[in-house]
Amino acid sequence: MGNPKNKRDSELYQFNTGSRTPDEEQQHSGETARISGIYRIVRHAHFPEKDFFMRKNKTFPSCPICGQQIEFRLQKNIVHITEDPDFQ
């Protein structure tokens, strides 16, 4: 018998992830995130390609150094625990 926890852990990493559509892939500073997920900052002098988590309905920030608008590209959908019906 194997350790059932290991199987469960591997399943959790794939739980609540999904595909994305082209209109969800790019957003800009000041816009509200349409979905929770890992986003990448694209072509900005102060933040060369950096990944981070952004939660649904939160506003994308402007550059804290120069104040300019930043382009964000969705890399992977990830449902935040507060959005998961099993935890509500």
PyMOL commands that set and color helices and strands:
alter all, ss='L'
color gray80, all
select helices_A, chain A and resi 4-14+22-25+81-83+85-87
alter helices_A, ss='H'
color red, helices_A
select strands_A, chain A and resi 26-28+37-42+51-54+71-77
alter strands_A, ss='S'
color yellow, strands_A
deselect
rebuild
show_as cartoon
